[in-house]
C-alpha cells in the first residue's frame, strides 16, 4: 500500500487533532522535529494520540500541548505543580516549556518506530523503563545526545 505524505502547518493541523480527540477518537501522524530524539526521529516515526478523559496527566507522560499562542509541542511531562506542568523534549538537554491542564490537548498512547507495524505502547514495561531511565539521565543528556548524533553519522537510521 502506497502512502502519501502531506505536510501542513501546526496552525492548520492541530485544531483538527483537537477536534478528533474531543470526539473521543485517536489520531496517528508522522512526528516532525528533533526535540524528542532519540526515541522519536524526525520524519521517520509516528505517534498515536488519544485523550485523557477523566484521567489526570502524570509525570513521564508524553503530551501534545499548546505552550504559547499557536505554539505546540509533543514533549514529556517532567514536573507537576498543581495545575501547572513543566514539559521537556527528550532531545533537549536544557530548556523547558510550561502549560496548564487546559493547554494539554492529548497524550501519546503509542509510537510506531522505524517503520514497524507493531507499535510501542506507552503503558508497556519497555516504554516505562525507557521513560524513567532517560529522565534520570538528564544531567548527562547533552553528552548522550552528542554521542547519538555521532553514531547516526556513522550508521544512518
BALOBA-1460 file (C-alpha; in Angstrom, 3 decimals):
// residues 157
<rec num="1" residu="x" x="0.000" y="0.000" z="0.000"/>
<rec num="2" residu="x" x="1.397" y="3.361" z="-1.026"/>
<rec num="3" residu="x" x="1.382" y="6.211" z="1.483"/>
<rec num="4" residu="x" x="1.126" y="9.854" z="0.529"/>
<rec num="5" residu="x" x="2.733" y="12.380" z="2.820"/>
<rec num="6" residu="x" x="1.232" y="15.835" z="3.058"/>
<rec num="7" residu="x" x="2.983" y="18.467" z="5.141"/>
<rec num="8" residu="x" x="0.791" y="21.081" z="6.797"/>
<rec num="9" residu="x" x="1.490" y="23.748" z="9.363"/>
<rec num="10" residu="x" x="0.710" y="23.118" z="13.012"/>
<rec num="11" residu="x" x="-1.698" y="26.050" z="12.918"/>
<rec num="12" residu="x" x="-3.774" y="24.200" z="10.305"/>
<rec num="13" residu="x" x="-3.285" y="20.674" z="11.663"/>
<rec num="14" residu="x" x="-3.588" y="20.879" z="15.452"/>
<rec num="15" residu="x" x="-7.156" y="22.271" z="15.560"/>
<rec num="16" residu="x" x="-8.278" y="19.172" z="13.619"/>
<rec num="17" residu="x" x="-6.361" y="16.941" z="16.021"/>
<rec num="18" residu="x" x="-8.001" y="18.708" z="18.963"/>
<rec num="19" residu="x" x="-11.481" y="18.197" z="17.468"/>
<rec num="20" residu="x" x="-10.893" y="14.487" z="16.854"/>
<rec num="21" residu="x" x="-9.534" y="13.974" z="20.375"/>
<rec num="22" residu="x" x="-12.530" y="15.813" z="21.858"/>
<rec num="23" residu="x" x="-14.797" y="13.429" z="19.894"/>
<rec num="24" residu="x" x="-13.085" y="10.526" z="21.654"/>
<rec num="25" residu="x" x="-11.070" y="9.398" z="18.646"/>
<rec num="26" residu="x" x="-7.366" y="8.713" z="18.258"/>
<rec num="27" residu="x" x="-5.019" y="10.433" z="15.822"/>
<rec num="28" residu="x" x="-1.905" y="8.973" z="14.213"/>
<rec num="29" residu="x" x="0.647" y="11.105" z="12.397"/>
<rec num="30" residu="x" x="4.320" y="11.287" z="11.499"/>
<rec num="31" residu="x" x="6.347" y="13.232" z="14.045"/>
<rec num="32" residu="x" x="8.266" y="16.245" z="12.782"/>
<rec num="33" residu="x" x="11.108" y="17.857" z="14.688"/>
<rec num="34" residu="x" x="14.142" y="16.756" z="16.656"/>
<rec num="35" residu="x" x="13.102" y="17.559" z="20.214"/>
<rec num="36" residu="x" x="12.041" y="14.012" z="21.169"/>
<rec num="37" residu="x" x="15.177" y="12.352" z="19.898"/>
<rec num="38" residu="x" x="16.451" y="9.643" z="20.399"/>
<rec num="39" residu="x" x="13.127" y="7.863" z="20.913"/>
<rec num="40" residu="x" x="11.202" y="9.639" z="18.167"/>
<rec num="41" residu="x" x="13.071" y="10.512" z="14.977"/>
<rec num="42" residu="x" x="12.094" y="13.429" z="12.754"/>
<rec num="43" residu="x" x="10.002" y="12.427" z="9.695"/>
<rec num="44" residu="x" x="10.520" y="8.715" z="10.408"/>
<rec num="45" residu="x" x="8.434" y="7.737" z="13.420"/>
<rec num="46" residu="x" x="4.712" y="8.076" z="14.015"/>
<rec num="47" residu="x" x="2.777" y="8.875" z="17.165"/>
<rec num="48" residu="x" x="-0.708" y="7.727" z="18.171"/>
<rec num="49" residu="x" x="-2.515" y="10.272" z="20.337"/>
<rec num="50" residu="x" x="-5.617" y="9.913" z="22.471"/>
<rec num="51" residu="x" x="-7.466" y="11.936" z="25.047"/>
<rec num="52" residu="x" x="-7.167" y="11.819" z="28.810"/>
<rec num="53" residu="x" x="-10.881" y="11.716" z="29.508"/>
<rec num="54" residu="x" x="-11.205" y="11.817" z="33.290"/>
<rec num="55" residu="x" x="-7.582" y="10.753" z="33.834"/>
<rec num="56" residu="x" x="-5.073" y="13.227" z="35.191"/>
<rec num="57" residu="x" x="-1.808" y="13.747" z="33.276"/>
<rec num="58" residu="x" x="1.119" y="12.091" z="35.054"/>
<rec num="59" residu="x" x="4.846" y="12.675" z="35.200"/>
<rec num="60" residu="x" x="6.642" y="10.903" z="32.307"/>
<rec num="61" residu="x" x="3.592" y="11.156" z="30.001"/>
<rec num="62" residu="x" x="4.322" y="12.464" z="26.511"/>
<rec num="63" residu="x" x="1.697" y="15.060" z="25.655"/>
<rec num="64" residu="x" x="0.690" y="17.360" z="22.837"/>
<rec num="65" residu="x" x="0.276" y="20.794" z="24.392"/>
<rec num="66" residu="x" x="-0.075" y="24.417" z="23.412"/>
<rec num="67" residu="x" x="2.719" y="26.214" z="25.247"/>
<rec num="68" residu="x" x="2.128" y="29.611" z="23.671"/>
<rec num="69" residu="x" x="-0.392" y="31.154" z="21.312"/>
<rec num="70" residu="x" x="-0.236" y="28.834" z="18.290"/>
<rec num="71" residu="x" x="2.966" y="27.117" z="19.532"/>
<rec num="72" residu="x" x="2.532" y="23.372" z="20.019"/>
<rec num="73" residu="x" x="4.944" y="20.740" z="21.307"/>
<rec num="74" residu="x" x="4.930" y="16.985" z="21.755"/>
<rec num="75" residu="x" x="7.043" y="16.709" z="24.917"/>
<rec num="76" residu="x" x="7.337" y="14.776" z="28.148"/>
<rec num="77" residu="x" x="5.864" y="15.955" z="31.448"/>
<rec num="78" residu="x" x="8.841" y="16.444" z="33.744"/>
<rec num="79" residu="x" x="7.180" y="18.081" z="36.733"/>
<rec num="80" residu="x" x="3.681" y="18.803" z="38.010"/>
<rec num="81" residu="x" x="2.844" y="21.569" z="40.455"/>
<rec num="82" residu="x" x="-0.907" y="21.666" z="40.972"/>
<rec num="83" residu="x" x="-2.412" y="22.619" z="37.607"/>
<rec num="84" residu="x" x="0.946" y="23.718" z="36.159"/>
<rec num="85" residu="x" x="3.025" y="21.338" z="34.062"/>
<rec num="86" residu="x" x="6.679" y="21.555" z="33.087"/>
<rec num="87" residu="x" x="7.457" y="19.884" z="29.754"/>
<rec num="88" residu="x" x="10.752" y="18.998" z="28.125"/>
<rec num="89" residu="x" x="11.637" y="17.191" z="24.924"/>
<rec num="90" residu="x" x="13.761" y="14.066" z="25.282"/>
<rec num="91" residu="x" x="16.201" y="15.575" z="22.785"/>
<rec num="92" residu="x" x="16.619" y="18.764" z="24.801"/>
<rec num="93" residu="x" x="19.446" y="18.924" z="27.306"/>
<rec num="94" residu="x" x="18.057" y="22.156" z="28.733"/>
<rec num="95" residu="x" x="15.099" y="24.397" z="28.138"/>
<rec num="96" residu="x" x="11.581" y="23.616" z="29.250"/>
<rec num="97" residu="x" x="8.059" y="24.740" z="28.429"/>
<rec num="98" residu="x" x="5.210" y="25.412" z="30.814"/>
<rec num="99" residu="x" x="1.494" y="24.877" z="30.413"/>
<rec num="100" residu="x" x="-1.677" y="24.228" z="32.383"/>
<rec num="101" residu="x" x="-4.014" y="21.239" z="32.231"/>
<rec num="102" residu="x" x="-6.303" y="23.062" z="29.802"/>
<rec num="103" residu="x" x="-3.358" y="23.528" z="27.401"/>
<rec num="104" residu="x" x="-2.806" y="19.762" z="27.147"/>
<rec num="105" residu="x" x="-4.587" y="18.530" z="24.027"/>
<rec num="106" residu="x" x="-3.731" y="14.821" z="24.036"/>
<rec num="107" residu="x" x="-1.386" y="12.170" z="25.344"/>
<rec num="108" residu="x" x="0.753" y="9.729" z="23.401"/>
<rec num="109" residu="x" x="-0.702" y="6.228" z="23.505"/>
<rec num="110" residu="x" x="1.860" y="4.541" z="21.256"/>
<rec num="111" residu="x" x="4.751" y="5.133" z="18.887"/>
<rec num="112" residu="x" x="5.418" y="3.428" z="15.562"/>
<rec num="113" residu="x" x="9.194" y="3.410" z="15.278"/>
<rec num="114" residu="x" x="11.474" y="2.634" z="12.349"/>
<rec num="115" residu="x" x="8.582" y="1.764" z="10.031"/>
<rec num="116" residu="x" x="7.406" y="-1.143" z="12.158"/>
<rec num="117" residu="x" x="3.742" y="-2.149" z="12.014"/>
<rec num="118" residu="x" x="3.694" y="-3.109" z="15.706"/>
<rec num="119" residu="x" x="3.537" y="-0.063" z="17.987"/>
<rec num="120" residu="x" x="5.412" y="0.538" z="21.213"/>
<rec num="121" residu="x" x="2.661" y="1.362" z="23.695"/>
<rec num="122" residu="x" x="3.332" y="3.956" z="26.369"/>
<rec num="123" residu="x" x="1.823" y="1.701" z="29.034"/>
<rec num="124" residu="x" x="4.292" y="-1.100" z="28.232"/>
<rec num="125" residu="x" x="7.058" y="-2.080" z="30.597"/>
<rec num="126" residu="x" x="9.652" y="-1.224" z="27.916"/>
<rec num="127" residu="x" x="8.346" y="2.322" z="27.475"/>
<rec num="128" residu="x" x="8.030" y="2.952" z="31.201"/>
<rec num="129" residu="x" x="11.614" y="1.744" z="31.757"/>
<rec num="130" residu="x" x="12.900" y="3.937" z="28.938"/>
<rec num="131" residu="x" x="10.998" y="6.983" z="30.239"/>
<rec num="132" residu="x" x="12.256" y="6.737" z="33.779"/>
<rec num="133" residu="x" x="15.819" y="5.937" z="32.733"/>
<rec num="134" residu="x" x="16.006" y="8.803" z="30.235"/>
<rec num="135" residu="x" x="14.625" y="11.310" z="32.735"/>
<rec num="136" residu="x" x="17.101" y="10.079" z="35.370"/>
<rec num="137" residu="x" x="19.942" y="10.624" z="32.881"/>
<rec num="138" residu="x" x="19.051" y="14.304" z="32.411"/>
<rec num="139" residu="x" x="22.369" y="15.531" z="33.902"/>
<rec num="140" residu="x" x="24.243" y="13.502" z="31.246"/>
<rec num="141" residu="x" x="21.802" y="14.116" z="28.383"/>
<rec num="142" residu="x" x="23.975" y="16.598" z="26.467"/>
<rec num="143" residu="x" x="26.807" y="14.047" z="26.271"/>
<rec num="144" residu="x" x="24.476" y="11.161" z="25.410"/>
<rec num="145" residu="x" x="22.786" y="13.144" z="22.638"/>
<rec num="146" residu="x" x="26.162" y="14.162" z="21.178"/>
<rec num="147" residu="x" x="27.235" y="10.503" z="21.111"/>
<rec num="148" residu="x" x="23.927" y="9.566" z="19.500"/>
<rec num="149" residu="x" x="24.369" y="12.167" z="16.735"/>
<rec num="150" residu="x" x="27.883" y="10.867" z="16.034"/>
<rec num="151" residu="x" x="26.537" y="7.307" z="15.932"/>
<rec num="152" residu="x" x="23.922" y="8.356" z="13.359"/>
<rec num="153" residu="x" x="26.601" y="9.897" z="11.151"/>
<rec num="154" residu="x" x="28.409" y="6.545" z="11.116"/>
<rec num="155" residu="x" x="25.292" y="4.374" z="10.921"/>
<rec num="156" residu="x" x="22.336" y="6.342" z="9.490"/>
<rec num="157" residu="x" x="18.937" y="5.301" z="10.836"/>
